[in-house]
Amino acid sequence: MTSYRKYNWPKLLKEFDQSGLTQVQFCQDKGINPRYFCLKRAKLRKQQEHQFTPIEIESTPFSGLVLEVGRCKVNCPTTMTLESLAALVHTLA
């Protein structure tokens, strides 16, 4: 009888990305079927592509508008139109 283990896939995939190992080596170390790992990795990547990323908008009188997501900051001048801002956000999404 086969025993099934539940994995924290986001954590496991992050661990794989940081390991520097090939998928086969990583799976051998963790006792995971490489084909199953590959399928789960592709499925989670596809899900992450369609996830909503919240952004923070900060407006100051000196620098205009600053969009910040994680370590990325986009400074927009005060003269930027609302249409341009909407296009920028749409493009970054």
Summary of the structure (lengths in Angstrom):
residues: 93
radius of gyration: 20.3
end to end distance: 45.6
largest distance: 67.2
contacts: 166
relative contact order: 0.09
helix: 49%
strand: 17%
